[in-house]
Amino acid sequence: MAIQPRDLHDLAEFLAQQNGEAALRAAISRAYYACFHAAISLARQKNIPPSNRSRHRGEHQKRIGGLEEFGVARGPQGTRFVLLAKQLWNLKTLREEADYQLDLTMTVQDRQQAMVQADRLMDLTQSLAAQS
């Protein structure tokens, strides 16, 4: 059964309402992945290739870098793609802390920040997808 980025976002929202740091961390992670997959769908729709620059080594870096490069190449018309990439980088950093830095205490504020960013990113990808 296939799922959509919105399904991951809904799961993140559910997890965000649960108690405990494990649920908080899982909510942040799912929020990022919802946005990442929404951005990949947007990139496919708009024929935006992943970055091939040497500083973008991992799959996530290549995909987000491709959106950023696309936006920069379009000049003022690409500002929202650059914004999307920058916000994804920020959420990715928070997700990496939630997933990999178990000795770091994650707070309710971290969760709230991630969920607000995710809501904005989901709206932005939807808006960009609707543009011709």
N, C-alpha and C positions, 0 to 999 in steps of 0.2 A: 504494500500500500504506500503510495507516494504522499508526501506532506509538502506544505508550502511554508515559506518563511513566516507567514502570519501565525501558523500553528506553533512554531518555536517561540514566537513573541507571546502568544497566549500562555504557553507553558511557563515562560519567564515571569509573567504577571502572577500566575498561580503560585509559583515558588516564592515570589517576593512577599506573598501574604503568609507564608509559613514561618514557624519559629525556628530559631537555631542558625548558627553560622554556616552549617553545611548547606542549608536551603538558600541562605543569602548568597553564598558563593555560586551555587548552581543557577540561581536566578540571573546573576551577572553574566555567567558564561552563556546561558541560553539566549539572553538578550543580545549579546554580541553576535552569536551565530545566526540569529534571526536577521540581524542587519547585514551581516556578511553575505548570507545567501540572497537576500533581497538585492544587494548591490551586484552580485554575480548575475542575477537574472536581468537586471538593468543593463549591465555591460553586454550581455549576449544580445539583448533586444536592440541595443544601439551599435552593435558590432565594434565594441571597444576591446582591443586585445590586452592581454596581461602585459605588464612592463617587461622589457628584456634588459633593463639596465643592471649592471653588476651589483649595485647596492641592494637590489630587490631579489633576494635569494629564495625565500620560502614562497609557497603558493599564496599565502595571505598577503605577503608583501607585494608579490607580482600583481595580484588582482587589484589591491588598493592603489598601488603605484600606477597601474594602467588608467584607472579613473582620474587620478590626479594629473597625469601627463595629458590625457585627453582634454581635461578642463583647461590646463595651461595653454595648450595648442589652440584652443578656440578663443582665447583672449577674454574680453569682457563677457561674451556669451557663455563662457565655460566656468564662470565663477561658482555656480552652484555645484558643479562636479568637483571642483577643488575643495569646497566646503564639505561635501560628502566625504571625500577622502580624508580630510583632516579630522573630522568627527569620528570616522571609523578608526583611524590611528589611535585616537584618544580612548575610545571604548575598548579597542584591542589591548591597550596597555592595562586597563582596569581588569579586563578578562584574564590576562596573563598573571596578574597579581592574585586574582581569585583562584585560578587553577594551579599555580605553581609555587606560590609563596605561602605555604601553610603555616609558617611561623609568624606571619603578619596577620594581625587582627583586622578583619574586615568589619566595617561598621554599617549601621543602618543608613548613614549618609552616603556611603559608597554605593549601596544598593539603590538608594533614591537617585543618585547621580546617574547611575547606569540606566535605570528605567526611564528617566527623563530624556537622556541622550538617545536611547533606543526608540522611544516614541517619535522624537524629532527625525531620526534617521529613517524610520519606516515611512513617515509622511513625506520626507524629501525624496526618497527613492520612488515612491508612488507618483509624486508630482513630476519628477524628471521623466518617468516612464510614459506619462500622459502627453508630454511635449512631442511635437513632431520634428 
